Every structure is written in C-alpha cells, then in structure tokens.
Amino acid sequence: MIDAKAEIVGNVWKILAREGDQVGPGDPLVILETMKMEIPVVAPAHGHVASVLVSEGQIVQEGDPVVEIDDTLGA
C-alpha cells in the first residue's frame, strides 16, 4: 500500500477519488484549499484506491495521508 499525502496544511475542499478507482501517477485525488488557493493531492503511483482517509471540510497537516492506494493489483 502507498499513501498519497498532503504537501501543505489545508482544508479538504473536494474529494475526487472513490474506493476502487484505478489511478496513475499524477492523477488528482483530493483538492486542498489554503489561503484561497486550490492545491491537488495526486497519486504517487499506479494502483487502485483502497480507501479515502479524509472527508470534505477536514483540516489536514503537511504529511498527513489522505488516500491509500493498493499498488499490488497493477493498473
């Protein structure tokens, strides 16, 4: 399993990924909002979304995992 992590402190504005979605490197998973800017959290690798670890409106810290990706199934 691989975690996609928040790179900044921010508010989870929108969740784009759903459990079971197939993703690849760079695919946007979650949009964070900070200081009126929208910052995407992207998939670090190919795989399937195993779980979304945050909810919309939640505050996350830098380094917090937001989506867990199962990279053992292939893409």
PyMOL Python script that loads the backbone (N, CA, C, O; Angstrom):
from pymol import cmd

cmd.read_pdbstr("""\
ATOM      1  N   MET A   1       0.842  -1.188   0.000  1.00  0.00           N
ATOM      2  CA  MET A   1       0.000   0.000   0.000  1.00  0.00           C
ATOM      3  C   MET A   1       0.884   1.247   0.000  1.00  0.00           C
ATOM      4  O   MET A   1       1.960   1.274   0.597  1.00  0.00           O
ATOM      5  N   ILE A   2       0.401   2.258  -0.678  1.00  0.00           N
ATOM      6  CA  ILE A   2       1.091   3.544  -0.758  1.00  0.00           C
ATOM      7  C   ILE A   2       0.097   4.624  -0.339  1.00  0.00           C
ATOM      8  O   ILE A   2      -1.075   4.575  -0.711  1.00  0.00           O
ATOM      9  N   ASP A   3       0.569   5.594   0.432  1.00  0.00           N
ATOM     10  CA  ASP A   3      -0.279   6.716   0.829  1.00  0.00           C
ATOM     11  C   ASP A   3       0.009   7.932  -0.036  1.00  0.00           C
ATOM     12  O   ASP A   3       1.166   8.273  -0.281  1.00  0.00           O
ATOM     13  N   ALA A   4      -1.056   8.585  -0.497  1.00  0.00           N
ATOM     14  CA  ALA A   4      -0.929   9.921  -1.081  1.00  0.00           C
ATOM     15  C   ALA A   4      -1.062  10.876   0.091  1.00  0.00           C
ATOM     16  O   ALA A   4      -2.024  10.794   0.855  1.00  0.00           O
ATOM     17  N   LYS A   5      -0.095  11.788   0.240  1.00  0.00           N
ATOM     18  CA  LYS A   5      -0.043  12.639   1.427  1.00  0.00           C
ATOM     19  C   LYS A   5      -0.223  14.113   1.077  1.00  0.00           C
ATOM     20  O   LYS A   5       0.132  14.567  -0.011  1.00  0.00           O
ATOM     21  N   ALA A   6      -0.786  14.842   2.036  1.00  0.00           N
ATOM     22  CA  ALA A   6      -0.921  16.293   1.897  1.00  0.00           C
ATOM     23  C   ALA A   6       0.464  16.922   1.929  1.00  0.00           C
ATOM     24  O   ALA A   6       1.285  16.582   2.781  1.00  0.00           O
ATOM     25  N   GLU A   7       0.720  17.830   1.009  1.00  0.00           N
ATOM     26  CA  GLU A   7       2.012  18.524   0.971  1.00  0.00           C
ATOM     27  C   GLU A   7       1.972  19.850   1.717  1.00  0.00           C
ATOM     28  O   GLU A   7       3.002  20.497   1.909  1.00  0.00           O
ATOM     29  N   ILE A   8       0.775  20.248   2.137  1.00  0.00           N
ATOM     30  CA  ILE A   8       0.596  21.517   2.848  1.00  0.00           C
ATOM     31  C   ILE A   8      -0.485  21.348   3.903  1.00  0.00           C
ATOM     32  O   ILE A   8      -1.236  20.373   3.883  1.00  0.00           O
ATOM     33  N   VAL A   9      -0.562  22.296   4.819  1.00  0.00           N
ATOM     34  CA  VAL A   9      -1.684  22.380   5.747  1.00  0.00           C
ATOM     35  C   VAL A   9      -2.843  22.995   4.976  1.00  0.00           C
ATOM     36  O   VAL A   9      -2.676  24.016   4.308  1.00  0.00           O
ATOM     37  N   GLY A  10      -4.011  22.382   5.066  1.00  0.00           N
ATOM     38  CA  GLY A  10      -5.144  22.937   4.342  1.00  0.00           C
ATOM     39  C   GLY A  10      -6.450  22.265   4.697  1.00  0.00           C
ATOM     40  O   GLY A  10      -6.500  21.325   5.490  1.00  0.00           O
ATOM     41  N   ASN A  11      -7.497  22.770   4.093  1.00  0.00           N
ATOM     42  CA  ASN A  11      -8.847  22.257   4.244  1.00  0.00           C
ATOM     43  C   ASN A  11      -9.149  21.337   3.061  1.00  0.00           C
ATOM     44  O   ASN A  11      -8.888  21.694   1.912  1.00  0.00           O
ATOM     45  N   VAL A  12      -9.700  20.153   3.344  1.00  0.00           N
ATOM     46  CA  VAL A  12     -10.101  19.257   2.256  1.00  0.00           C
ATOM     47  C   VAL A  12     -11.327  19.877   1.601  1.00  0.00           C
ATOM     48  O   VAL A  12     -12.426  19.842   2.154  1.00  0.00           O
ATOM     49  N   TRP A  13     -11.123  20.446   0.410  1.00  0.00           N
ATOM     50  CA  TRP A  13     -12.193  21.148  -0.287  1.00  0.00           C
ATOM     51  C   TRP A  13     -13.050  20.183  -1.103  1.00  0.00           C
ATOM     52  O   TRP A  13     -14.276  20.288  -1.101  1.00  0.00           O
ATOM     53  N   LYS A  14     -12.406  19.243  -1.803  1.00  0.00           N
ATOM     54  CA  LYS A  14     -13.152  18.332  -2.663  1.00  0.00           C
ATOM     55  C   LYS A  14     -12.418  16.997  -2.766  1.00  0.00           C
ATOM     56  O   LYS A  14     -11.198  16.958  -2.922  1.00  0.00           O
ATOM     57  N   ILE A  15     -13.167  15.918  -2.676  1.00  0.00           N
ATOM     58  CA  ILE A  15     -12.608  14.578  -2.848  1.00  0.00           C
ATOM     59  C   ILE A  15     -12.987  14.095  -4.242  1.00  0.00           C
ATOM     60  O   ILE A  15     -14.167  14.002  -4.577  1.00  0.00           O
ATOM     61  N   LEU A  16     -11.982  13.793  -5.045  1.00  0.00           N
ATOM     62  CA  LEU A  16     -12.203  13.365  -6.423  1.00  0.00           C
ATOM     63  C   LEU A  16     -12.165  11.845  -6.565  1.00  0.00           C
ATOM     64  O   LEU A  16     -12.834  11.288  -7.436  1.00  0.00           O
ATOM     65  N   ALA A  17     -11.393  11.175  -5.722  1.00  0.00           N
ATOM     66  CA  ALA A  17     -11.201   9.728  -5.823  1.00  0.00           C
ATOM     67  C   ALA A  17     -12.247   8.984  -4.997  1.00  0.00           C
ATOM     68  O   ALA A  17     -12.707   9.468  -3.963  1.00  0.00           O
ATOM     69  N   ARG A  18     -12.601   7.823  -5.468  1.00  0.00           N
ATOM     70  CA  ARG A  18     -13.519   6.937  -4.751  1.00  0.00           C
ATOM     71  C   ARG A  18     -12.857   5.572  -4.614  1.00  0.00           C
ATOM     72  O   ARG A  18     -12.021   5.196  -5.435  1.00  0.00           O
ATOM     73  N   GLU A  19     -13.230   4.837  -3.581  1.00  0.00           N
ATOM     74  CA  GLU A  19     -12.675   3.498  -3.395  1.00  0.00           C
ATOM     75  C   GLU A  19     -12.915   2.668  -4.645  1.00  0.00           C
ATOM     76  O   GLU A  19     -14.013   2.652  -5.202  1.00  0.00           O
ATOM     77  N   GLY A  20     -11.854   1.970  -5.079  1.00  0.00           N
ATOM     78  CA  GLY A  20     -11.940   1.126  -6.262  1.00  0.00           C
ATOM     79  C   GLY A  20     -11.497   1.801  -7.543  1.00  0.00           C
ATOM     80  O   GLY A  20     -11.258   1.123  -8.541  1.00  0.00           O
ATOM     81  N   ASP A  21     -11.382   3.134  -7.541  1.00  0.00           N
ATOM     82  CA  ASP A  21     -10.931   3.848  -8.741  1.00  0.00           C
ATOM     83  C   ASP A  21      -9.518   3.421  -9.122  1.00  0.00           C
ATOM     84  O   ASP A  21      -8.656   3.251  -8.259  1.00  0.00           O
ATOM     85  N   GLN A  22      -9.293   3.253 -10.411  1.00  0.00           N
ATOM     86  CA  GLN A  22      -7.943   2.999 -10.919  1.00  0.00           C
ATOM     87  C   GLN A  22      -7.269   4.348 -11.121  1.00  0.00           C
ATOM     88  O   GLN A  22      -7.846   5.253 -11.725  1.00  0.00           O
ATOM     89  N   VAL A  23      -6.037   4.484 -10.612  1.00  0.00           N
ATOM     90  CA  VAL A  23      -5.315   5.753 -10.712  1.00  0.00           C
ATOM     91  C   VAL A  23      -3.894   5.525 -11.203  1.00  0.00           C
ATOM     92  O   VAL A  23      -3.356   4.421 -11.121  1.00  0.00           O
ATOM     93  N   GLY A  24      -3.308   6.589 -11.711  1.00  0.00           N
ATOM     94  CA  GLY A  24      -1.922   6.563 -12.161  1.00  0.00           C
ATOM     95  C   GLY A  24      -1.176   7.757 -11.605  1.00  0.00           C
ATOM     96  O   GLY A  24      -1.790   8.677 -11.065  1.00  0.00           O
ATOM     97  N   PRO A  25       0.136   7.753 -11.729  1.00  0.00           N
ATOM     98  CA  PRO A  25       0.938   8.853 -11.200  1.00  0.00           C
ATOM     99  C   PRO A  25       0.465  10.206 -11.728  1.00  0.00           C
ATOM    100  O   PRO A  25       0.307  10.394 -12.934  1.00  0.00           O
ATOM    101  N   GLY A  26       0.245  11.134 -10.817  1.00  0.00           N
ATOM    102  CA  GLY A  26      -0.178  12.475 -11.201  1.00  0.00           C
ATOM    103  C   GLY A  26      -1.677  12.680 -11.259  1.00  0.00           C
ATOM    104  O   GLY A  26      -2.136  13.814 -11.397  1.00  0.00           O
ATOM    105  N   ASP A  27      -2.458  11.601 -11.156  1.00  0.00           N
ATOM    106  CA  ASP A  27      -3.916  11.761 -11.164  1.00  0.00           C
ATOM    107  C   ASP A  27      -4.362  12.482  -9.891  1.00  0.00           C
ATOM    108  O   ASP A  27      -3.945  12.096  -8.799  1.00  0.00           O
ATOM    109  N   PRO A  28      -5.196  13.516 -10.002  1.00  0.00           N
ATOM    110  CA  PRO A  28      -5.664  14.221  -8.806  1.00  0.00           C
ATOM    111  C   PRO A  28      -6.629  13.354  -8.002  1.00  0.00           C
ATOM    112  O   PRO A  28      -7.528  12.724  -8.559  1.00  0.00           O
ATOM    113  N   LEU A  29      -6.430  13.332  -6.688  1.00  0.00           N
ATOM    114  CA  LEU A  29      -7.253  12.519  -5.793  1.00  0.00           C
ATOM    115  C   LEU A  29      -8.122  13.377  -4.881  1.00  0.00           C
ATOM    116  O   LEU A  29      -9.295  13.079  -4.655  1.00  0.00           O
ATOM    117  N   VAL A  30      -7.531  14.437  -4.367  1.00  0.00           N
ATOM    118  CA  VAL A  30      -8.181  15.330  -3.412  1.00  0.00           C
ATOM    119  C   VAL A  30      -7.714  16.752  -3.723  1.00  0.00           C
ATOM    120  O   VAL A  30      -6.572  16.963  -4.128  1.00  0.00           O
ATOM    121  N   ILE A  31      -8.605  17.719  -3.530  1.00  0.00           N
ATOM    122  CA  ILE A  31      -8.223  19.125  -3.683  1.00  0.00           C
ATOM    123  C   ILE A  31      -8.224  19.757  -2.290  1.00  0.00           C
ATOM    124  O   ILE A  31      -9.226  19.721  -1.575  1.00  0.00           O
ATOM    125  N   LEU A  32      -7.078  20.335  -1.922  1.00  0.00           N
ATOM    126  CA  LEU A  32      -6.968  21.070  -0.669  1.00  0.00           C
ATOM    127  C   LEU A  32      -7.113  22.555  -0.962  1.00  0.00           C
ATOM    128  O   LEU A  32      -6.721  23.029  -2.029  1.00  0.00           O
ATOM    129  N   GLU A  33      -7.680  23.284  -0.006  1.00  0.00           N
ATOM    130  CA  GLU A  33      -7.799  24.738  -0.137  1.00  0.00           C
ATOM    131  C   GLU A  33      -7.013  25.366   1.004  1.00  0.00           C
ATOM    132  O   GLU A  33      -7.183  25.016   2.172  1.00  0.00           O
ATOM    133  N   THR A  34      -6.155  26.296   0.634  1.00  0.00           N
ATOM    134  CA  THR A  34      -5.413  27.051   1.634  1.00  0.00           C
ATOM    135  C   THR A  34      -5.174  28.457   1.105  1.00  0.00           C
ATOM    136  O   THR A  34      -4.704  28.631  -0.019  1.00  0.00           O
ATOM    137  N   MET A  35      -5.491  29.437   1.896  1.00  0.00           N
ATOM    138  CA  MET A  35      -5.310  30.839   1.513  1.00  0.00           C
ATOM    139  C   MET A  35      -5.907  31.138   0.134  1.00  0.00           C
ATOM    140  O   MET A  35      -5.292  31.816  -0.689  1.00  0.00           O
ATOM    141  N   LYS A  36      -7.110  30.624  -0.099  1.00  0.00           N
ATOM    142  CA  LYS A  36      -7.865  30.839  -1.341  1.00  0.00           C
ATOM    143  C   LYS A  36      -7.222  30.193  -2.571  1.00  0.00           C
ATOM    144  O   LYS A  36      -7.596  30.506  -3.701  1.00  0.00           O
ATOM    145  N   MET A  37      -6.256  29.294  -2.357  1.00  0.00           N
ATOM    146  CA  MET A  37      -5.627  28.557  -3.463  1.00  0.00           C
ATOM    147  C   MET A  37      -6.064  27.101  -3.389  1.00  0.00           C
ATOM    148  O   MET A  37      -6.208  26.542  -2.301  1.00  0.00           O
ATOM    149  N   GLU A  38      -6.274  26.487  -4.556  1.00  0.00           N
ATOM    150  CA  GLU A  38      -6.629  25.074  -4.629  1.00  0.00           C
ATOM    151  C   GLU A  38      -5.380  24.277  -4.983  1.00  0.00           C
ATOM    152  O   GLU A  38      -4.747  24.532  -6.008  1.00  0.00           O
ATOM    153  N   ILE A  39      -5.028  23.316  -4.139  1.00  0.00           N
ATOM    154  CA  ILE A  39      -3.820  22.521  -4.303  1.00  0.00           C
ATOM    155  C   ILE A  39      -4.220  21.052  -4.429  1.00  0.00           C
ATOM    156  O   ILE A  39      -4.812  20.506  -3.498  1.00  0.00           O
ATOM    157  N   PRO A  40      -3.915  20.391  -5.557  1.00  0.00           N
ATOM    158  CA  PRO A  40      -4.276  18.980  -5.687  1.00  0.00           C
ATOM    159  C   PRO A  40      -3.301  18.073  -4.941  1.00  0.00           C
ATOM    160  O   PRO A  40      -2.101  18.341  -4.880  1.00  0.00           O
ATOM    161  N   VAL A  41      -3.836  17.002  -4.381  1.00  0.00           N
ATOM    162  CA  VAL A  41      -3.023  15.889  -3.891  1.00  0.00           C
ATOM    163  C   VAL A  41      -3.140  14.829  -4.973  1.00  0.00           C
ATOM    164  O   VAL A  41      -4.244  14.405  -5.312  1.00  0.00           O
ATOM    165  N   VAL A  42      -2.009  14.399  -5.516  1.00  0.00           N
ATOM    166  CA  VAL A  42      -2.027  13.496  -6.666  1.00  0.00           C
ATOM    167  C   VAL A  42      -1.533  12.108  -6.292  1.00  0.00           C
ATOM    168  O   VAL A  42      -0.835  11.924  -5.295  1.00  0.00           O
ATOM    169  N   ALA A  43      -1.913  11.132  -7.119  1.00  0.00           N
ATOM    170  CA  ALA A  43      -1.473   9.752  -6.917  1.00  0.00           C
ATOM    171  C   ALA A  43       0.030   9.648  -7.167  1.00  0.00           C
ATOM    172  O   ALA A  43       0.528  10.164  -8.168  1.00  0.00           O
ATOM    173  N   PRO A  44       0.757   8.985  -6.264  1.00  0.00           N
ATOM    174  CA  PRO A  44       2.192   8.827  -6.456  1.00  0.00           C
ATOM    175  C   PRO A  44       2.564   7.634  -7.339  1.00  0.00           C
ATOM    176  O   PRO A  44       3.711   7.511  -7.769  1.00  0.00           O
ATOM    177  N   ALA A  45       1.581   6.746  -7.611  1.00  0.00           N
ATOM    178  CA  ALA A  45       1.885   5.520  -8.356  1.00  0.00           C
ATOM    179  C   ALA A  45       0.610   4.949  -8.966  1.00  0.00           C
ATOM    180  O   ALA A  45      -0.495   5.395  -8.656  1.00  0.00           O
ATOM    181  N   HIS A  46       0.779   3.955  -9.838  1.00  0.00           N
ATOM    182  CA  HIS A  46      -0.359   3.221 -10.390  1.00  0.00           C
ATOM    183  C   HIS A  46      -0.970   2.339  -9.308  1.00  0.00           C
ATOM    184  O   HIS A  46      -0.269   1.845  -8.425  1.00  0.00           O
ATOM    185  N   GLY A  47      -2.269   2.150  -9.386  1.00  0.00           N
ATOM    186  CA  GLY A  47      -2.943   1.250  -8.460  1.00  0.00           C
ATOM    187  C   GLY A  47      -4.425   1.542  -8.401  1.00  0.00           C
ATOM    188  O   GLY A  47      -4.985   2.208  -9.271  1.00  0.00           O
ATOM    189  N   HIS A  48      -5.041   1.032  -7.360  1.00  0.00           N
ATOM    190  CA  HIS A  48      -6.462   1.243  -7.115  1.00  0.00           C
ATOM    191  C   HIS A  48      -6.629   1.905  -5.758  1.00  0.00           C
ATOM    192  O   HIS A  48      -5.893   1.606  -4.819  1.00  0.00           O
ATOM    193  N   VAL A  49      -7.596   2.803  -5.659  1.00  0.00           N
ATOM    194  CA  VAL A  49      -7.856   3.478  -4.393  1.00  0.00           C
ATOM    195  C   VAL A  49      -8.416   2.447  -3.414  1.00  0.00           C
ATOM    196  O   VAL A  49      -9.491   1.887  -3.629  1.00  0.00           O
ATOM    197  N   ALA A  50      -7.670   2.208  -2.336  1.00  0.00           N
ATOM    198  CA  ALA A  50      -8.101   1.263  -1.308  1.00  0.00           C
ATOM    199  C   ALA A  50      -9.023   1.951  -0.307  1.00  0.00           C
ATOM    200  O   ALA A  50     -10.035   1.384   0.105  1.00  0.00           O
ATOM    201  N   SER A  51      -8.669   3.177   0.082  1.00  0.00           N
ATOM    202  CA  SER A  51      -9.529   3.926   0.991  1.00  0.00           C
ATOM    203  C   SER A  51      -9.211   5.414   0.936  1.00  0.00           C
ATOM    204  O   SER A  51      -8.072   5.829   0.721  1.00  0.00           O
ATOM    205  N   VAL A  52     -10.258   6.193   1.137  1.00  0.00           N
ATOM    206  CA  VAL A  52     -10.122   7.644   1.264  1.00  0.00           C
ATOM    207  C   VAL A  52     -10.115   7.915   2.764  1.00  0.00           C
ATOM    208  O   VAL A  52     -11.063   7.563   3.467  1.00  0.00           O
ATOM    209  N   LEU A  53      -9.052   8.537   3.252  1.00  0.00           N
ATOM    210  CA  LEU A  53      -8.826   8.677   4.688  1.00  0.00           C
ATOM    211  C   LEU A  53      -9.290  10.006   5.270  1.00  0.00           C
ATOM    212  O   LEU A  53      -9.137  10.243   6.468  1.00  0.00           O
ATOM    213  N   VAL A  54      -9.853  10.872   4.437  1.00  0.00           N
ATOM    214  CA  VAL A  54     -10.297  12.195   4.883  1.00  0.00           C
ATOM    215  C   VAL A  54     -11.731  12.441   4.424  1.00  0.00           C
ATOM    216  O   VAL A  54     -12.277  11.690   3.616  1.00  0.00           O
ATOM    217  N   SER A  55     -12.321  13.491   4.946  1.00  0.00           N
ATOM    218  CA  SER A  55     -13.656  13.895   4.499  1.00  0.00           C
ATOM    219  C   SER A  55     -13.624  15.379   4.149  1.00  0.00           C
ATOM    220  O   SER A  55     -12.771  16.123   4.631  1.00  0.00           O
ATOM    221  N   GLU A  56     -14.558  15.796   3.310  1.00  0.00           N
ATOM    222  CA  GLU A  56     -14.614  17.199   2.905  1.00  0.00           C
ATOM    223  C   GLU A  56     -14.836  18.074   4.134  1.00  0.00           C
ATOM    224  O   GLU A  56     -15.650  17.761   5.002  1.00  0.00           O
ATOM    225  N   GLY A  57     -14.095  19.176   4.186  1.00  0.00           N
ATOM    226  CA  GLY A  57     -14.181  20.089   5.316  1.00  0.00           C
ATOM    227  C   GLY A  57     -13.158  19.817   6.411  1.00  0.00           C
ATOM    228  O   GLY A  57     -12.982  20.634   7.315  1.00  0.00           O
ATOM    229  N   GLN A  58     -12.489  18.681   6.333  1.00  0.00           N
ATOM    230  CA  GLN A  58     -11.483  18.313   7.330  1.00  0.00           C
ATOM    231  C   GLN A  58     -10.198  19.112   7.119  1.00  0.00           C
ATOM    232  O   GLN A  58      -9.804  19.373   5.983  1.00  0.00           O
ATOM    233  N   ILE A  59      -9.551  19.496   8.208  1.00  0.00           N
ATOM    234  CA  ILE A  59      -8.251  20.166   8.146  1.00  0.00           C
ATOM    235  C   ILE A  59      -7.167  19.092   8.207  1.00  0.00           C
ATOM    236  O   ILE A  59      -7.195  18.224   9.079  1.00  0.00           O
ATOM    237  N   VAL A  60      -6.214  19.154   7.278  1.00  0.00           N
ATOM    238  CA  VAL A  60      -5.097  18.211   7.271  1.00  0.00           C
ATOM    239  C   VAL A  60      -3.789  18.970   7.467  1.00  0.00           C
ATOM    240  O   VAL A  60      -3.670  20.148   7.132  1.00  0.00           O
ATOM    241  N   GLN A  61      -2.827  18.265   8.013  1.00  0.00           N
ATOM    242  CA  GLN A  61      -1.498  18.814   8.235  1.00  0.00           C
ATOM    243  C   GLN A  61      -0.559  18.307   7.152  1.00  0.00           C
ATOM    244  O   GLN A  61      -0.834  17.287   6.520  1.00  0.00           O
ATOM    245  N   GLU A  62       0.539  19.005   6.936  1.00  0.00           N
ATOM    246  CA  GLU A  62       1.548  18.559   5.980  1.00  0.00           C
ATOM    247  C   GLU A  62       2.011  17.154   6.361  1.00  0.00           C
ATOM    248  O   GLU A  62       2.367  16.898   7.511  1.00  0.00           O
ATOM    249  N   GLY A  63       2.001  16.246   5.382  1.00  0.00           N
ATOM    250  CA  GLY A  63       2.436  14.876   5.611  1.00  0.00           C
ATOM    251  C   GLY A  63       1.333  13.913   5.988  1.00  0.00           C
ATOM    252  O   GLY A  63       1.561  12.703   6.029  1.00  0.00           O
ATOM    253  N   ASP A  64       0.129  14.424   6.268  1.00  0.00           N
ATOM    254  CA  ASP A  64      -0.985  13.533   6.602  1.00  0.00           C
ATOM    255  C   ASP A  64      -1.379  12.697   5.390  1.00  0.00           C
ATOM    256  O   ASP A  64      -1.498  13.236   4.290  1.00  0.00           O
ATOM    257  N   PRO A  65      -1.585  11.379   5.569  1.00  0.00           N
ATOM    258  CA  PRO A  65      -2.091  10.569   4.462  1.00  0.00           C
ATOM    259  C   PRO A  65      -3.552  10.928   4.195  1.00  0.00           C
ATOM    260  O   PRO A  65      -4.337  11.081   5.131  1.00  0.00           O
ATOM    261  N   VAL A  66      -3.916  11.062   2.917  1.00  0.00           N
ATOM    262  CA  VAL A  66      -5.298  11.403   2.572  1.00  0.00           C
ATOM    263  C   VAL A  66      -5.990  10.294   1.787  1.00  0.00           C
ATOM    264  O   VAL A  66      -7.206  10.124   1.882  1.00  0.00           O
ATOM    265  N   VAL A  67      -5.211   9.538   1.010  1.00  0.00           N
ATOM    266  CA  VAL A  67      -5.758   8.420   0.236  1.00  0.00           C
ATOM    267  C   VAL A  67      -4.752   7.275   0.279  1.00  0.00           C
ATOM    268  O   VAL A  67      -3.546   7.481   0.141  1.00  0.00           O
ATOM    269  N   GLU A  68      -5.272   6.064   0.474  1.00  0.00           N
ATOM    270  CA  GLU A  68      -4.427   4.870   0.461  1.00  0.00           C
ATOM    271  C   GLU A  68      -4.615   4.165  -0.881  1.00  0.00           C
ATOM    272  O   GLU A  68      -5.741   3.906  -1.306  1.00  0.00           O
ATOM    273  N   ILE A  69      -3.494   3.858  -1.545  1.00  0.00           N
ATOM    274  CA  ILE A  69      -3.529   3.234  -2.868  1.00  0.00           C
ATOM    275  C   ILE A  69      -2.939   1.834  -2.785  1.00  0.00           C
ATOM    276  O   ILE A  69      -1.839   1.640  -2.269  1.00  0.00           O
ATOM    277  N   ASP A  70      -3.687   0.858  -3.301  1.00  0.00           N
ATOM    278  CA  ASP A  70      -3.202  -0.521  -3.376  1.00  0.00           C
ATOM    279  C   ASP A  70      -2.461  -0.666  -4.695  1.00  0.00           C
ATOM    280  O   ASP A  70      -3.069  -0.673  -5.765  1.00  0.00           O
ATOM    281  N   ASP A  71      -1.150  -0.780  -4.608  1.00  0.00           N
ATOM    282  CA  ASP A  71      -0.329  -0.889  -5.814  1.00  0.00           C
ATOM    283  C   ASP A  71       0.007  -2.333  -6.156  1.00  0.00           C
ATOM    284  O   ASP A  71       0.783  -2.581  -7.079  1.00  0.00           O
ATOM    285  N   THR A  72      -0.564  -3.295  -5.428  1.00  0.00           N
ATOM    286  CA  THR A  72      -0.256  -4.703  -5.679  1.00  0.00           C
ATOM    287  C   THR A  72      -1.116  -5.307  -6.778  1.00  0.00           C
ATOM    288  O   THR A  72      -0.778  -6.365  -7.309  1.00  0.00           O
ATOM    289  N   LEU A  73      -2.217  -4.658  -7.129  1.00  0.00           N
ATOM    290  CA  LEU A  73      -3.131  -5.191  -8.138  1.00  0.00           C
ATOM    291  C   LEU A  73      -2.704  -4.849  -9.554  1.00  0.00           C
ATOM    292  O   LEU A  73      -3.224  -5.413 -10.516  1.00  0.00           O
ATOM    293  N   GLY A  74      -1.753  -3.921  -9.685  1.00  0.00           N
ATOM    294  CA  GLY A  74      -1.385  -3.452 -11.024  1.00  0.00           C
ATOM    295  C   GLY A  74      -2.393  -2.440 -11.503  1.00  0.00           C
ATOM    296  O   GLY A  74      -3.357  -2.119 -10.808  1.00  0.00           O
ATOM    297  N   ALA A  75      -2.155  -1.934 -12.718  1.00  0.00           N
ATOM    298  CA  ALA A  75      -3.069  -0.922 -13.246  1.00  0.00           C
ATOM    299  C   ALA A  75      -3.519  -1.302 -14.632  1.00  0.00           C
ATOM    300  O   ALA A  75      -4.296  -0.574 -15.250  1.00  0.00           O
TER     301      ALA A  75
END
""", "prot")
cmd.dss("prot")
cmd.show_as("cartoon", "prot")
cmd.util.cbc("prot")
cmd.orient("prot")
